[in-house]
Amino acid sequence: MADVQNQIGLIMQLRRRGIRDADVLRAIERIPRELFVDEAFSEHAYQDIALPIECGQTISQPFVVAFMTEKLELKPTHKVLEIGTGSGYQAAILSQLCRRVYSVERWRELQKAAEARLAKLKITNVTTIIGDGWLGWPPQAPFDRIIVTAAALDAPAALLDQLKEGGRMIIPLGETRDTQSLVQIDKTPEGLVETPLLPVRFVPLVHGRVKRD
């Protein structure tokens, strides 16, 4: 009962902060965030804060997850690439709103844990791999939408190449955590159109995969 009340409280807070997409709010309501945080932080699962996870990474605050998801403007037919699986929470939210999610993670420990959580929730339209997020997932390209959950100085060229014409990428850009901005990149017939959205603080998008089990 406490988790249900906390979930309702979170949804109300997201509404107050400007999240209006009913489908996004329903997706967040359906996914139990406490499953995706370390047990030591479970009492904070429904607070609107980022929390640490394994491998020095974080699970983004619910508002940022909701905001990024809303800005993707997902359709049920969309195929989405996520860079940075992390805990699997963002992928779980996306899974409720699109046809297929392909998620790339550089840490095997995180990927395996995320897969286990998604399986526990019987989510079957998310596929994860260990890989270099800078390179995307070429065999599955092109993608209708791309979401990047780690910050780069510039949008990786490989990801832009894998985005469909008419597609959209949401990515944090900036040299340091104090100068990052969430950016929407639309791929139009005339070229790329960048729209700054809001200041954020993400871990860096690191080249390469972690070569260990």
Summary of the structure (lengths in Angstrom):
residues: 213
radius of gyration: 16.0
end to end distance: 38.0
largest distance: 51.8
contacts: 703
relative contact order: 0.13
helix: 37%
strand: 27%
